Amino acid sequence: MTIDIAIVPVAGVGTRLLPSTKSQPKEMLPVGRKPVVQYVVEELALSGIKRLLFITGTGKQSIEDHFDTDAELTRFLRKTGREEQLAELEFEHKDLEYFYTRQREQLGLGHAVLCARPLVGKEPVVVALGDSIIGIHAKSNIVARMVDEFERTSADVVVAFEEVSREDVVHYGIAKPKGAAGEIFKLEDLIEKPAVHEAPSNLAVAARYVFSPEIFKHLEQTTPGKGGEIQLTDAIRSMLAQGARGVGMRLAPSERRFDIGNFESYFRAFAEFAINDPIYGSNFRAHIKTLLEEQS
Ligand code: G1P
């Protein structure tokens, strides 16, 4: 795989998670033992990404702090013989480079991605939304598979999709596949958060994308759409309308998407990660079982 850079937008305000997100980014909420954004980085590293370009914004400083090496904390843990806790900081030393730029105005996801243009405007890139984890404990190589497909088919855009229930199409970008949608399919069009009766399928954009640099030209010309925001979906549409080759790839059944953008899916993600935790999982599972029995 030749693409080694991912844009990770983390500038969204997280209003659906208030008050938890009043003074901390939603991407720093813990799911089990790690903050969401650490899973995103670990997943990308697993797929061969080496450079991470975060699009941050007001109040997102702690994301940058999280990926810094903390020499003082390391010294303290070493001095006090806390080797196990020290091992929890190993992610700081991954062979990755971090870059940060800020979206200075909240103009939407498309605009956030456009903020990366001066830095990566000439090369193909991955975009991975910082509030979505793919696969339990982020054990997914979906991005590597998408990049392979992007290269093999000389595509201009590859988007990951997940089936959602008919009522849920209103929350996502929805695919219009060309013909029957197998595991990999031709993407004819994409609609941002359609009404149920307007949705061309129930395949929802699952927070991972691969783009040729053409995307930036289209983003620049994209005017505010759904919710008054500059939508990434609309820029993809514009590419497809001009004959770009679009490919959709379904997540495998084992790599469901955990969306941390609202409480319902956040609770579900936390519970599932916690009951599957290699250390605390079995006790926690037993505790939940008892709780449920007591309440039934
Ligand atoms: C964004 C995208 C949408 C996508 C979703 C989840 O929406 O605009 O197309 O389906 O992320 O990946 P948001 O959750 O920011 O409203």
Boltz pocket constraint, residues with backbone or C-beta under 6 A from the ligand:
constraints:
  - pocket:
      binder: B
      contacts: [[A, 12], [A, 109], [A, 129], [A, 132], [A, 171], [A, 172], [A, 173], [A, 174], [A, 192], [A, 193], [A, 204], [A, 205], [A, 206], [A, 207], [A, 208], [A, 231], [A, 232], [A, 233], [A, 261]]
      max_distance: 6.0
